[in-house]
Amino acid sequence: MTTPTTSTGNRVLAHTGARYPIIQAPMGWIARTPLASAVSRAGGLGIIETSSGETANCQAEITKMRALGLPFGVNLPIRFLKDDAMLRFVCASGVQFVTTSAGSPAKFIAPLKDAGITVYHAVPTLEAALKCVDAGIDGLVVEGGEGGGFKNPEEVSTLVLLQAIRARVDVPLVAAGGICDGRGMAAAFALGAEAVQMGTRFVSCAESPVHANYKNAIVGASTTGTWMLNTRASPCIRALKSERTAAIHAAGLMPADSFEGIQRVYFDGDMEAAPALAGQTAGLIDGVKTAQEIIDDTVEEFFAIVERMGAMGVARAFG
């Protein structure tokens, strides 16, 4: 693979210190040092999760990542934090990049930025994006409805949402949802993104700690292999089709205890223990690859597409 020239003209690269503008999503229990370090070593940006609520364990993971000397970030899901312990730890830890999500970041921005931390917030709507920019956020993770996990019940695709937000704001945008390769990355950049975030692709990579059954379920899924569930209540999620999620889909509402068995899905491979979160890109993923292979292939494909499109622009021709 030919290594591209890194340019600080890309604001996400300047903010994160990563070699490539490819970010690993902060999946609960999954996005810890083994996966995050593999992504960062491959040139992307690994993110440590805190949504599991295991404060001490997550703090230990942040300390481990710091010791490796790799660029990385931490996600703070506002609605799921029990108290301000994680926020205070991150501010004192030397972390340089944080994404916030699941709630208003207004009260988090000042302490994080006072600690010298760059802050991006995940948004599912144009309205949320505008409020975050007004509040002083450094950048946005634009989450389209194609992505897995917790979603806005009024889903807007990444294709539309990126265009709507880029037309109104000038902060750096990270495209999330529906992206797992260089084609998706090139499309996102054409719409104004400066980076992409991948979740389902990295859940199914070789270094991901999840059980082979989960990885194989992603690889075997079709483009219609997920459902949006619980759209009439909260939280709304996108998950793989299974007997359990079929029952939830038919009922229209999700039982309160639906996620009690989530770690059995992740680490024991019991795909009926809880909804197995995944995005629509499951239908585009055809095998388990290492993080290095995923990032190398994505970058190579991205530049091949950009080169072809650039030649079309120079020639003023459509083919």
VOMISE-437650 format. One record per residue (C-alpha): x, y, z. Coordinates in steps of 0.25 Angstrom, whole numbers, padded with zeros to 4 digits, always signed. Layout:
<sites>
XYZ ...
</sites>
This chain:
<sites>
+0000+0000+0000 +0005+0014-0003 +0005+0023+0009 -0002+0036+0006 +0003+0049+0010 -0003+0054+0023 -0008+0068+0023 -0012+0077+0035 -0022+0083+0025 -0031+0072+0030 -0036+0078+0044 -0040+0064+0049 -0025+0059+0047 -0020+0072+0054 -0029+0070+0066 -0027+0055+0068 -0012+0053+0064 -0017+0040+0056 -0010+0037+0042 -0023+0034+0035 -0037+0040+0038 -0044+0027+0042 -0049+0026+0056 -0054+0014+0063 -0068+0015+0070 -0069+0014+0085 -0077+0001+0087 -0079-0002+0101 -0070-0013+0107 -0064-0015+0093 -0057-0002+0091 -0045-0005+0101 -0030-0005+0099 -0029-0018+0091 -0038-0012+0080 -0035+0002+0081 -0020+0000+0081 -0021-0009+0069 -0028+0002+0061 -0019+0013+0066 -0006+0005+0062 -0012+0003+0048 -0013+0018+0047 -0028+0021+0051 -0033+0026+0064 -0037+0016+0075 -0047+0021+0085 -0049+0016+0099 -0064+0014+0103 -0070+0018+0117 -0084+0014+0113 -0083+0001+0120 -0084+0009+0133 -0072+0001+0139 -0065+0014+0144 -0052+0007+0150 -0050-0002+0138 -0052+0009+0128 -0042+0018+0136 -0032+0006+0136 -0034+0005+0120 -0031+0020+0118 -0018+0018+0127 -0014+0006+0118 -0016+0014+0105 -0008+0026+0111 +0004+0017+0114 +0004+0012+0100 +0007+0025+0094 -0003+0024+0083 -0013+0034+0079 -0027+0031+0084 -0040+0037+0089 -0050+0035+0100 -0065+0035+0099 -0074+0041+0110 -0089+0037+0108 -0095+0048+0116 -0108+0041+0119 -0102+0028+0124 -0091+0034+0133 -0095+0031+0148 -0088+0044+0153 -0076+0053+0149 -0065+0043+0153 -0062+0039+0139 -0062+0054+0134 -0053+0058+0145 -0043+0046+0142 -0043+0049+0127 -0040+0064+0130 -0028+0060+0139 -0023+0048+0131 -0016+0055+0119 -0026+0051+0109 -0026+0060+0097 -0039+0056+0089 -0053+0053+0094 -0066+0050+0088 -0079+0053+0096 -0092+0047+0092 -0106+0043+0098 -0110+0057+0103 -0107+0071+0103 -0092+0074+0104 -0094+0088+0109 -0089+0086+0123 -0077+0077+0119 -0071+0086+0108 -0065+0096+0118 -0058+0087+0128 -0053+0078+0116 -0047+0090+0108 -0042+0096+0121 -0034+0083+0122 -0028+0085+0108 -0037+0074+0102 -0043+0075+0088 -0058+0072+0088 -0067+0066+0077 -0082+0063+0080 -0090+0052+0073 -0103+0058+0067 -0115+0051+0060 -0122+0063+0055 -0119+0077+0049 -0125+0084+0061 -0116+0077+0070 -0104+0081+0062 -0107+0095+0062 -0109+0095+0077 -0096+0089+0079 -0088+0099+0070 -0095+0110+0078 -0090+0104+0091 -0076+0104+0086 -0073+0089+0081 -0060+0087+0073 -0066+0077+0064 -0078+0068+0061 -0080+0053+0059 -0092+0052+0049 -0099+0040+0052 -0109+0035+0042 -0120+0025+0044 -0112+0014+0037 -0103+0012+0049 -0104+0001+0059 -0107+0003+0074 -0115+0015+0080 -0122+0023+0070 -0132+0035+0068 -0146+0029+0065 -0148+0040+0054 -0137+0034+0046 -0129+0042+0036 -0119+0035+0027 -0105+0040+0027 -0106+0044+0012 -0116+0054+0016 -0112+0058+0030 -0097+0061+0025 -0102+0070+0014 -0112+0078+0023 -0102+0080+0034 -0090+0084+0025 -0099+0094+0018 -0101+0101+0032 -0088+0099+0040 -0073+0100+0038 -0068+0091+0049 -0061+0078+0045 -0071+0067+0042 -0069+0052+0045 -0079+0043+0037 -0084+0031+0045 -0094+0021+0040 -0094+0013+0027 -0079+0014+0025 -0070+0002+0025 -0060+0004+0014 -0054+0013+0004 -0066+0015-0004 -0074+0020+0008 -0062+0029+0012 -0061+0035-0001 -0076+0038-0002 -0076+0044+0012 -0064+0053+0008 -0071+0058-0004 -0083+0062+0005 -0074+0070+0014 -0068+0060+0024 -0054+0061+0029 -0054+0047+0035 -0062+0035+0037 -0066+0026+0049 -0068+0011+0048 -0075+0003+0058 -0080-0010+0052 -0068-0012+0043 -0059-0012+0055 -0068-0020+0064 -0066-0031+0054 -0051-0029+0052 -0040-0039+0057 -0036-0031+0069 -0050-0029+0074 -0053-0036+0087 -0067-0041+0084 -0070-0056+0081 -0068-0062+0068 -0084-0064+0067 -0086-0049+0067 -0075-0047+0057 -0081-0058+0048 -0095-0052+0050 -0090-0039+0044 -0083-0045+0033 -0095-0053+0029 -0105-0042+0030 -0112-0036+0018 -0114-0022+0015 -0128-0024+0021 -0122-0031+0033 -0125-0021+0044 -0137-0015+0050 -0140-0001+0056 -0146-0005+0070 -0154+0002+0080 -0157+0014+0071 -0169+0018+0080 -0161+0019+0093 -0147+0021+0098 -0137+0016+0095 -0138+0013+0080 -0128+0004+0075 -0123-0003+0062 -0120-0018+0064 -0118-0031+0056 -0130-0039+0052 -0132-0051+0062 -0144-0058+0068 -0143-0048+0080 -0142-0036+0072 -0154-0041+0063 -0162-0042+0075 -0159-0028+0079 -0161-0023+0065 -0175-0029+0065 -0179-0024+0079 -0174-0010+0075 -0168-0008+0089 -0155-0013+0096 -0156-0020+0110 -0149-0012+0120 -0139-0024+0123 -0135-0026+0108 -0121-0023+0111 -0118-0030+0123 -0112-0041+0115 -0104-0033+0106 -0090-0038+0111 -0095-0052+0108 -0097-0048+0094 -0083-0041+0093 -0075-0051+0100 -0082-0064+0101 -0088-0064+0087 -0102-0066+0091 -0109-0058+0080 -0123-0058+0087 -0119-0053+0100 -0121-0039+0096 -0122-0030+0084 -0109-0031+0076 -0106-0017+0072 -0101-0015+0058 -0103-0005+0046 -0108-0007+0032 -0093-0008+0028 -0094-0023+0033 -0100-0025+0019 -0087-0020+0013 -0077-0027+0021 -0073-0041+0015 -0062-0045+0025 -0054-0044+0037 -0041-0035+0035 -0031-0029+0044 -0031-0015+0048 -0019-0012+0039 -0026-0019+0027 -0038-0011+0029 -0031+0002+0030 -0021-0001+0019 -0032-0005+0009 -0041+0006+0013 -0030+0017+0010 -0026+0010-0003 -0040+0009-0008 -0043+0024-0004 -0031+0029-0011 -0034+0021-0024 -0048+0027-0024 -0044+0041-0021 -0033+0040-0032 -0044+0035-0042 -0053+0046-0038 -0042+0057-0039 -0039+0052-0053 -0054+0054-0057 -0053+0068-0051 -0041+0072-0058 -0047+0067-0071 -0061+0073-0068 -0066+0059-0072 -0075+0049-0065 -0068+0037-0069 
</sites>
